[in-house]
């Protein structure tokens, strides 16, 4: 499963807030909700978050093996 826990840590260490992401960078509330619930995001959104926060992909998301992962 993909976890966005690193995003919240990175956001906390930055000068940005969820408010500034919405108001200044036009990140939608539904995108923030997906981040909170570890729901799928597209790579364009991940790219935008990395650009806004000036960070690497690993600072936004991580893969954690899970028994709930889809069988291949």
Phi, psi and omega per residue, in radians:
X1 nan 2.614 3.085
X2 -1.639 2.282 3.116
X3 -1.996 2.413 3.094
X4 -1.778 0.336 3.101
X5 -0.962 -0.716 3.108
X6 -1.060 -0.551 3.107
X7 -1.025 -0.815 -3.086
X8 -1.143 -0.626 3.082
X9 -1.193 -0.751 3.116
X10 -1.119 -0.754 3.122
X11 -1.059 -0.733 -3.122
X12 -1.101 -0.569 -3.117
X13 -1.486 -0.155 -3.108
X14 -1.664 3.090 3.072
X15 -1.516 -0.090 3.136
X16 -1.473 2.769 3.037
X17 -2.341 3.010 3.062
X18 -1.066 -0.606 3.105
X19 -1.077 -0.840 -3.118
X20 -1.213 -0.538 3.074
X21 -1.085 -0.716 3.139
X22 -1.295 -0.900 -3.010
X23 -1.327 -0.752 -3.039
X24 -1.637 -0.512 -3.020
X25 -2.018 0.008 3.053
X26 1.045 0.600 2.978
X27 -1.431 2.234 -3.034
X28 -1.315 2.722 3.044
X29 -1.064 -0.590 3.128
X30 -1.198 -0.565 3.061
X31 -1.158 -0.744 3.092
X32 -1.108 -0.629 3.084
X33 -1.137 -0.699 3.078
X34 -1.094 -0.682 3.090
X35 -1.113 -0.727 3.129
X36 -1.101 -0.632 -3.044
X37 -1.748 0.157 -3.130
X38 0.954 0.704 3.092
X39 -1.549 2.775 -3.106
X40 -1.079 2.447 3.026
X41 -2.176 2.702 3.090
X42 -1.479 2.852 -3.059
X43 -1.191 -0.440 3.076
X44 -1.110 -0.719 3.118
X45 -1.159 -0.749 3.094
X46 -1.045 -0.769 3.109
X47 -1.030 -0.800 3.133
X48 -1.051 -0.773 3.141
X49 -1.111 -0.725 3.108
X50 -1.106 -0.709 3.123
X51 -1.146 -0.817 -3.121
X52 -1.090 -0.781 -3.071
X53 -1.569 -0.036 -3.136
X54 0.914 0.999 -3.068
X55 -2.452 3.115 3.117
X56 -1.650 2.868 3.107
X57 -0.983 -0.683 -3.135
X58 -1.109 -0.321 3.102
X59 -1.500 -0.065 -3.134
X60 -1.981 -0.624 -3.049
X61 -2.583 2.783 3.068
X62 -2.547 2.671 3.077
X63 -1.710 2.266 3.084
X64 -2.148 2.017 3.115
X65 -0.994 2.468 -3.095
X66 -2.562 2.541 3.060
X67 -1.176 -0.286 3.139
X68 -1.479 -0.083 3.124
X69 -1.063 2.605 3.115
X70 -1.085 2.372 3.094
X71 -1.231 2.422 3.130
X72 -1.741 nan nan
